[in-house]
Each structure stands twice: as C-alpha cells, then as structure tokens.
Amino acid sequence: MLWTIATILIVLWLLGVVTSYTIGGFIHILLVIAIIIVLVRVIKGQKIL
C-alpha cells in the first residue's frame, strides 16, 4: 500500500511539474514525505512491495 501511495504521489508531482500547476507546495511536501518513508523502510530492510 505504501508503494502505491508513493507511486501516485510521484505521478501527481510529475503532472504538476509538466503543467506548472501545483496546489501550493502540498504535492511537493507529500512527495518528500513518501520518499523518506520508502528510504526508511529500505534501510530497515523491510519489504516495500
């Protein structure tokens, strides 16, 4: 589920960059949070998928 959320956030972020439309910095903040969570799970050795 975490992997799905991270993927969705990355897609939304890319759409925001391409169309120059973002909801403030909200999408960027969510993307950073998702990346941090994924990295923490990888470092701890937990499965992501």
HTML snippet that shows the backbone in 3Dmol.js (N, CA, C, O; Angstrom):
<script src="https://3Dmol.org/build/3Dmol-min.js"></script>
<div id="view" style="width:600px;height:400px;position:relative"></div>
<script>
const pdb = `
ATOM      1  N   MET A   1       0.828  -1.192   0.000  1.00  0.00           N
ATOM      2  CA  MET A   1       0.000   0.000   0.000  1.00  0.00           C
ATOM      3  C   MET A   1       0.876   1.261   0.000  1.00  0.00           C
ATOM      4  O   MET A   1       0.574   2.233  -0.693  1.00  0.00           O
ATOM      5  N   LEU A   2       1.947   1.236   0.771  1.00  0.00           N
ATOM      6  CA  LEU A   2       2.857   2.377   0.813  1.00  0.00           C
ATOM      7  C   LEU A   2       3.467   2.634  -0.562  1.00  0.00           C
ATOM      8  O   LEU A   2       3.612   3.778  -0.991  1.00  0.00           O
ATOM      9  N   TRP A   3       3.819   1.545  -1.241  1.00  0.00           N
ATOM     10  CA  TRP A   3       4.404   1.670  -2.575  1.00  0.00           C
ATOM     11  C   TRP A   3       3.402   2.319  -3.530  1.00  0.00           C
ATOM     12  O   TRP A   3       3.789   3.146  -4.355  1.00  0.00           O
ATOM     13  N   THR A   4       2.135   1.959  -3.429  1.00  0.00           N
ATOM     14  CA  THR A   4       1.090   2.533  -4.280  1.00  0.00           C
ATOM     15  C   THR A   4       0.937   4.029  -4.010  1.00  0.00           C
ATOM     16  O   THR A   4       0.826   4.822  -4.945  1.00  0.00           O
ATOM     17  N   ILE A   5       0.929   4.409  -2.755  1.00  0.00           N
ATOM     18  CA  ILE A   5       0.804   5.824  -2.393  1.00  0.00           C
ATOM     19  C   ILE A   5       1.996   6.616  -2.927  1.00  0.00           C
ATOM     20  O   ILE A   5       1.828   7.709  -3.469  1.00  0.00           O
ATOM     21  N   ALA A   6       3.193   6.064  -2.772  1.00  0.00           N
ATOM     22  CA  ALA A   6       4.394   6.740  -3.264  1.00  0.00           C
ATOM     23  C   ALA A   6       4.328   6.913  -4.776  1.00  0.00           C
ATOM     24  O   ALA A   6       4.684   7.972  -5.292  1.00  0.00           O
ATOM     25  N   THR A   7       3.877   5.883  -5.493  1.00  0.00           N
ATOM     26  CA  THR A   7       3.761   5.962  -6.950  1.00  0.00           C
ATOM     27  C   THR A   7       2.751   7.016  -7.368  1.00  0.00           C
ATOM     28  O   THR A   7       3.008   7.794  -8.286  1.00  0.00           O
ATOM     29  N   ILE A   8       1.615   7.047  -6.709  1.00  0.00           N
ATOM     30  CA  ILE A   8       0.593   8.043  -7.027  1.00  0.00           C
ATOM     31  C   ILE A   8       1.118   9.448  -6.791  1.00  0.00           C
ATOM     32  O   ILE A   8       0.887  10.344  -7.604  1.00  0.00           O
ATOM     33  N   LEU A   9       1.824   9.649  -5.680  1.00  0.00           N
ATOM     34  CA  LEU A   9       2.378  10.966  -5.386  1.00  0.00           C
ATOM     35  C   LEU A   9       3.415  11.394  -6.416  1.00  0.00           C
ATOM     36  O   LEU A   9       3.474  12.565  -6.792  1.00  0.00           O
ATOM     37  N   ILE A  10       4.225  10.454  -6.870  1.00  0.00           N
ATOM     38  CA  ILE A  10       5.228  10.783  -7.888  1.00  0.00           C
ATOM     39  C   ILE A  10       4.546  11.177  -9.188  1.00  0.00           C
ATOM     40  O   ILE A  10       4.957  12.140  -9.834  1.00  0.00           O
ATOM     41  N   VAL A  11       3.507  10.442  -9.581  1.00  0.00           N
ATOM     42  CA  VAL A  11       2.781  10.770 -10.805  1.00  0.00           C
ATOM     43  C   VAL A  11       2.124  12.147 -10.698  1.00  0.00           C
ATOM     44  O   VAL A  11       2.197  12.946 -11.631  1.00  0.00           O
ATOM     45  N   LEU A  12       1.488  12.421  -9.568  1.00  0.00           N
ATOM     46  CA  LEU A  12       0.856  13.730  -9.383  1.00  0.00           C
ATOM     47  C   LEU A  12       1.890  14.851  -9.398  1.00  0.00           C
ATOM     48  O   LEU A  12       1.644  15.927  -9.943  1.00  0.00           O
ATOM     49  N   TRP A  13       3.048  14.592  -8.793  1.00  0.00           N
ATOM     50  CA  TRP A  13       4.105  15.590  -8.779  1.00  0.00           C
ATOM     51  C   TRP A  13       4.604  15.868 -10.193  1.00  0.00           C
ATOM     52  O   TRP A  13       4.805  17.023 -10.570  1.00  0.00           O
ATOM     53  N   LEU A  14       4.803  14.807 -10.972  1.00  0.00           N
ATOM     54  CA  LEU A  14       5.249  14.984 -12.356  1.00  0.00           C
ATOM     55  C   LEU A  14       4.211  15.748 -13.174  1.00  0.00           C
ATOM     56  O   LEU A  14       4.570  16.602 -13.985  1.00  0.00           O
ATOM     57  N   LEU A  15       2.937  15.451 -12.971  1.00  0.00           N
ATOM     58  CA  LEU A  15       1.883  16.194 -13.663  1.00  0.00           C
ATOM     59  C   LEU A  15       1.921  17.664 -13.269  1.00  0.00           C
ATOM     60  O   LEU A  15       1.729  18.540 -14.113  1.00  0.00           O
ATOM     61  N   GLY A  16       2.164  17.932 -12.017  1.00  0.00           N
ATOM     62  CA  GLY A  16       2.256  19.312 -11.555  1.00  0.00           C
ATOM     63  C   GLY A  16       3.429  20.042 -12.164  1.00  0.00           C
ATOM     64  O   GLY A  16       3.323  21.223 -12.497  1.00  0.00           O
ATOM     65  N   VAL A  17       4.552  19.352 -12.315  1.00  0.00           N
ATOM     66  CA  VAL A  17       5.735  19.967 -12.917  1.00  0.00           C
ATOM     67  C   VAL A  17       5.492  20.229 -14.396  1.00  0.00           C
ATOM     68  O   VAL A  17       5.830  21.297 -14.905  1.00  0.00           O
ATOM     69  N   VAL A  18       4.907  19.258 -15.082  1.00  0.00           N
ATOM     70  CA  VAL A  18       4.682  19.380 -16.527  1.00  0.00           C
ATOM     71  C   VAL A  18       3.678  20.478 -16.837  1.00  0.00           C
ATOM     72  O   VAL A  18       3.880  21.259 -17.767  1.00  0.00           O
ATOM     73  N   THR A  19       2.604  20.544 -16.073  1.00  0.00           N
ATOM     74  CA  THR A  19       1.547  21.513 -16.369  1.00  0.00           C
ATOM     75  C   THR A  19       1.718  22.821 -15.601  1.00  0.00           C
ATOM     76  O   THR A  19       0.899  23.731 -15.727  1.00  0.00           O
ATOM     77  N   SER A  20       2.774  22.910 -14.813  1.00  0.00           N
ATOM     78  CA  SER A  20       3.033  24.092 -13.969  1.00  0.00           C
ATOM     79  C   SER A  20       1.860  24.389 -13.042  1.00  0.00           C
ATOM     80  O   SER A  20       1.586  25.547 -12.727  1.00  0.00           O
ATOM     81  N   TYR A  21       1.180  23.354 -12.616  1.00  0.00           N
ATOM     82  CA  TYR A  21       0.031  23.530 -11.712  1.00  0.00           C
ATOM     83  C   TYR A  21       0.269  22.687 -10.471  1.00  0.00           C
ATOM     84  O   TYR A  21       0.300  21.459 -10.546  1.00  0.00           O
ATOM     85  N   THR A  22       0.436  23.332  -9.346  1.00  0.00           N
ATOM     86  CA  THR A  22       0.541  22.604  -8.082  1.00  0.00           C
ATOM     87  C   THR A  22      -0.343  23.297  -7.059  1.00  0.00           C
ATOM     88  O   THR A  22      -0.633  24.488  -7.175  1.00  0.00           O
ATOM     89  N   ILE A  23      -0.755  22.562  -6.087  1.00  0.00           N
ATOM     90  CA  ILE A  23      -1.574  23.123  -5.017  1.00  0.00           C
ATOM     91  C   ILE A  23      -0.607  23.638  -3.958  1.00  0.00           C
ATOM     92  O   ILE A  23      -0.294  22.948  -2.988  1.00  0.00           O
ATOM     93  N   GLY A  24      -0.148  24.851  -4.164  1.00  0.00           N
ATOM     94  CA  GLY A  24       0.880  25.405  -3.281  1.00  0.00           C
ATOM     95  C   GLY A  24       2.111  24.536  -3.368  1.00  0.00           C
ATOM     96  O   GLY A  24       2.580  24.241  -4.467  1.00  0.00           O
ATOM     97  N   GLY A  25       2.633  24.128  -2.259  1.00  0.00           N
ATOM     98  CA  GLY A  25       3.753  23.203  -2.242  1.00  0.00           C
ATOM     99  C   GLY A  25       3.321  21.864  -1.695  1.00  0.00           C
ATOM    100  O   GLY A  25       4.154  21.031  -1.338  1.00  0.00           O
ATOM    101  N   PHE A  26       2.013  21.653  -1.629  1.00  0.00           N
ATOM    102  CA  PHE A  26       1.452  20.472  -0.964  1.00  0.00           C
ATOM    103  C   PHE A  26       1.926  19.174  -1.606  1.00  0.00           C
ATOM    104  O   PHE A  26       2.339  18.251  -0.903  1.00  0.00           O
ATOM    105  N   ILE A  27       1.869  19.092  -2.945  1.00  0.00           N
ATOM    106  CA  ILE A  27       2.275  17.876  -3.642  1.00  0.00           C
ATOM    107  C   ILE A  27       3.763  17.620  -3.401  1.00  0.00           C
ATOM    108  O   ILE A  27       4.175  16.475  -3.215  1.00  0.00           O
ATOM    109  N   HIS A  28       4.562  18.677  -3.405  1.00  0.00           N
ATOM    110  CA  HIS A  28       5.994  18.514  -3.199  1.00  0.00           C
ATOM    111  C   HIS A  28       6.291  18.025  -1.794  1.00  0.00           C
ATOM    112  O   HIS A  28       7.176  17.190  -1.602  1.00  0.00           O
ATOM    113  N   ILE A  29       5.574  18.527  -0.822  1.00  0.00           N
ATOM    114  CA  ILE A  29       5.750  18.080   0.560  1.00  0.00           C
ATOM    115  C   ILE A  29       5.368  16.610   0.697  1.00  0.00           C
ATOM    116  O   ILE A  29       6.076  15.840   1.347  1.00  0.00           O
ATOM    117  N   LEU A  30       4.253  16.218   0.088  1.00  0.00           N
ATOM    118  CA  LEU A  30       3.824  14.820   0.147  1.00  0.00           C
ATOM    119  C   LEU A  30       4.837  13.909  -0.542  1.00  0.00           C
ATOM    120  O   LEU A  30       5.100  12.803  -0.069  1.00  0.00           O
ATOM    121  N   LEU A  31       5.403  14.364  -1.649  1.00  0.00           N
ATOM    122  CA  LEU A  31       6.404  13.572  -2.360  1.00  0.00           C
ATOM    123  C   LEU A  31       7.634  13.351  -1.485  1.00  0.00           C
ATOM    124  O   LEU A  31       8.149  12.236  -1.407  1.00  0.00           O
ATOM    125  N   VAL A  32       8.096  14.391  -0.840  1.00  0.00           N
ATOM    126  CA  VAL A  32       9.269  14.274   0.036  1.00  0.00           C
ATOM    127  C   VAL A  32       8.973  13.315   1.186  1.00  0.00           C
ATOM    128  O   VAL A  32       9.819  12.492   1.537  1.00  0.00           O
ATOM    129  N   ILE A  33       7.788  13.412   1.769  1.00  0.00           N
ATOM    130  CA  ILE A  33       7.409  12.509   2.863  1.00  0.00           C
ATOM    131  C   ILE A  33       7.387  11.062   2.375  1.00  0.00           C
ATOM    132  O   ILE A  33       7.878  10.167   3.062  1.00  0.00           O
ATOM    133  N   ALA A  34       6.817  10.833   1.186  1.00  0.00           N
ATOM    134  CA  ALA A  34       6.747   9.476   0.636  1.00  0.00           C
ATOM    135  C   ALA A  34       8.142   8.912   0.385  1.00  0.00           C
ATOM    136  O   ALA A  34       8.398   7.744   0.677  1.00  0.00           O
ATOM    137  N   ILE A  35       9.037   9.722  -0.147  1.00  0.00           N
ATOM    138  CA  ILE A  35      10.401   9.261  -0.412  1.00  0.00           C
ATOM    139  C   ILE A  35      11.113   8.924   0.897  1.00  0.00           C
ATOM    140  O   ILE A  35      11.816   7.916   0.981  1.00  0.00           O
ATOM    141  N   ILE A  36      10.936   9.757   1.911  1.00  0.00           N
ATOM    142  CA  ILE A  36      11.567   9.500   3.208  1.00  0.00           C
ATOM    143  C   ILE A  36      11.055   8.190   3.806  1.00  0.00           C
ATOM    144  O   ILE A  36      11.838   7.397   4.331  1.00  0.00           O
ATOM    145  N   ILE A  37       9.751   7.963   3.728  1.00  0.00           N
ATOM    146  CA  ILE A  37       9.178   6.726   4.272  1.00  0.00           C
ATOM    147  C   ILE A  37       9.734   5.509   3.546  1.00  0.00           C
ATOM    148  O   ILE A  37      10.098   4.517   4.177  1.00  0.00           O
ATOM    149  N   VAL A  38       9.801   5.584   2.210  1.00  0.00           N
ATOM    150  CA  VAL A  38      10.334   4.461   1.438  1.00  0.00           C
ATOM    151  C   VAL A  38      11.798   4.218   1.798  1.00  0.00           C
ATOM    152  O   VAL A  38      12.205   3.070   1.975  1.00  0.00           O
ATOM    153  N   LEU A  39      12.589   5.271   1.908  1.00  0.00           N
ATOM    154  CA  LEU A  39      14.000   5.113   2.260  1.00  0.00           C
ATOM    155  C   LEU A  39      14.172   4.508   3.653  1.00  0.00           C
ATOM    156  O   LEU A  39      15.037   3.656   3.855  1.00  0.00           O
ATOM    157  N   VAL A  40      13.362   4.939   4.603  1.00  0.00           N
ATOM    158  CA  VAL A  40      13.446   4.382   5.956  1.00  0.00           C
ATOM    159  C   VAL A  40      13.135   2.889   5.932  1.00  0.00           C
ATOM    160  O   VAL A  40      13.804   2.103   6.603  1.00  0.00           O
ATOM    161  N   ARG A  41      12.124   2.498   5.164  1.00  0.00           N
ATOM    162  CA  ARG A  41      11.770   1.076   5.079  1.00  0.00           C
ATOM    163  C   ARG A  41      12.879   0.270   4.417  1.00  0.00           C
ATOM    164  O   ARG A  41      13.155  -0.858   4.824  1.00  0.00           O
ATOM    165  N   VAL A  42      13.517   0.844   3.395  1.00  0.00           N
ATOM    166  CA  VAL A  42      14.615   0.143   2.719  1.00  0.00           C
ATOM    167  C   VAL A  42      15.797  -0.014   3.671  1.00  0.00           C
ATOM    168  O   VAL A  42      16.412  -1.078   3.737  1.00  0.00           O
ATOM    169  N   ILE A  43      16.108   1.044   4.401  1.00  0.00           N
ATOM    170  CA  ILE A  43      17.230   0.996   5.348  1.00  0.00           C
ATOM    171  C   ILE A  43      16.976  -0.032   6.441  1.00  0.00           C
ATOM    172  O   ILE A  43      17.890  -0.746   6.855  1.00  0.00           O
ATOM    173  N   LYS A  44      15.737  -0.107   6.907  1.00  0.00           N
ATOM    174  CA  LYS A  44      15.400  -1.085   7.954  1.00  0.00           C
ATOM    175  C   LYS A  44      15.338  -2.508   7.403  1.00  0.00           C
ATOM    176  O   LYS A  44      15.329  -3.472   8.169  1.00  0.00           O
ATOM    177  N   GLY A  45      15.295  -2.642   6.070  1.00  0.00           N
ATOM    178  CA  GLY A  45      15.275  -3.970   5.471  1.00  0.00           C
ATOM    179  C   GLY A  45      13.896  -4.559   5.321  1.00  0.00           C
ATOM    180  O   GLY A  45      13.762  -5.759   5.083  1.00  0.00           O
ATOM    181  N   GLN A  46      12.878  -3.754   5.451  1.00  0.00           N
ATOM    182  CA  GLN A  46      11.512  -4.245   5.289  1.00  0.00           C
ATOM    183  C   GLN A  46      11.164  -4.303   3.804  1.00  0.00           C
ATOM    184  O   GLN A  46      11.710  -3.553   2.994  1.00  0.00           O
ATOM    185  N   LYS A  47      10.244  -5.207   3.462  1.00  0.00           N
ATOM    186  CA  LYS A  47       9.782  -5.279   2.079  1.00  0.00           C
ATOM    187  C   LYS A  47       8.957  -4.054   1.753  1.00  0.00           C
ATOM    188  O   LYS A  47       8.157  -3.593   2.567  1.00  0.00           O
ATOM    189  N   ILE A  48       9.160  -3.528   0.549  1.00  0.00           N
ATOM    190  CA  ILE A  48       8.388  -2.361   0.111  1.00  0.00           C
ATOM    191  C   ILE A  48       7.118  -2.814  -0.582  1.00  0.00           C
ATOM    192  O   ILE A  48       6.050  -2.243  -0.364  1.00  0.00           O
ATOM    193  N   LEU A  49       7.225  -3.819  -1.401  1.00  0.00           N
ATOM    194  CA  LEU A  49       6.048  -4.271  -2.168  1.00  0.00           C
ATOM    195  C   LEU A  49       5.188  -5.182  -1.351  1.00  0.00           C
ATOM    196  O   LEU A  49       4.160  -5.656  -1.833  1.00  0.00           O
TER     197      LEU A  49
END
`;
const viewer = $3Dmol.createViewer("view");
viewer.addModel(pdb, "pdb");
viewer.setStyle({}, {cartoon: {color: "spectrum"}});
viewer.zoomTo();
viewer.render();
</script>
